[in-house]
Amino acid sequence: MSKTPYEIRLELLHLAKEILHTPVFQSRDAMLNEYHSKITDANRGTLAFPTLPDFPTSADIIARAEELKKFVDAA
């Protein structure tokens, strides 16, 4: 059974979100793991908490979905 255009668009949005979120989650996890491995009870107050990367906005996700849609439309 083929998908409707609305189902395809929804899938593209989910895929775009996953593509954009994955590196952010990986980066944040790596930074937090590094922070926690450096911190000890002795220097708990002296080690600055890292500035974590922001998650993509809805506009970023929609833009990536539109890029994916252009690829699908070109096929």
C-alpha positions in Angstrom: 0.0 0.0 0.0 1.4 3.4 -1.0 1.7 6.3 1.4 -0.2 9.5 1.1 1.7 12.7 0.6 0.9 13.7 4.2 2.4 10.4 5.5 5.5 11.0 3.4 5.9 14.5 4.7 5.4 13.3 8.3 8.1 10.7 7.8 10.4 13.3 6.3 9.9 15.5 9.3 10.7 12.6 11.7 13.8 11.7 9.7 15.0 15.3 9.6 14.5 15.6 13.4 16.5 12.5 14.0 19.3 13.6 11.6 19.6 16.9 13.4 19.1 15.6 17.0 21.6 12.7 16.8 24.8 14.8 16.7 23.5 17.1 19.4 22.8 14.2 21.7 26.2 12.7 21.0 28.0 16.0 21.6 26.1 16.7 24.8 26.7 13.2 26.1 30.4 13.4 25.3 30.7 16.8 27.0 28.8 15.7 30.1 30.8 12.5 30.3 34.1 14.5 30.1 32.8 16.9 32.7 31.8 14.1 35.1 35.1 12.3 34.6 37.1 15.4 35.5 35.0 16.4 38.5 35.8 15.2 42.0 34.5 16.0 45.4 37.5 18.3 46.0 37.0 20.5 42.9 33.2 20.2 42.6 32.7 24.0 42.9 35.7 25.0 40.8 35.2 23.2 37.5 32.9 25.2 35.2 29.9 23.3 33.8 30.3 23.1 30.0 28.1 25.1 27.6 26.1 22.5 25.9 25.0 22.8 22.2 21.5 23.8 21.5 18.9 21.5 19.9 17.7 22.5 16.4 14.7 24.7 16.1 11.5 23.7 14.4 12.6 25.9 11.5 15.9 23.9 11.2 13.9 20.6 11.2 11.5 21.9 8.5 14.4 23.2 6.4 16.1 19.8 6.5 12.8 18.0 5.7 12.4 20.2 2.7 16.0 19.2 1.6 15.0 15.6 2.0 11.8 16.1 0.1 13.7 17.7 -2.9 15.8 14.5 -3.0 12.7 12.3 -3.0 11.0 14.4 -5.6 14.0 14.2 -7.9 14.0 10.4 -8.0 
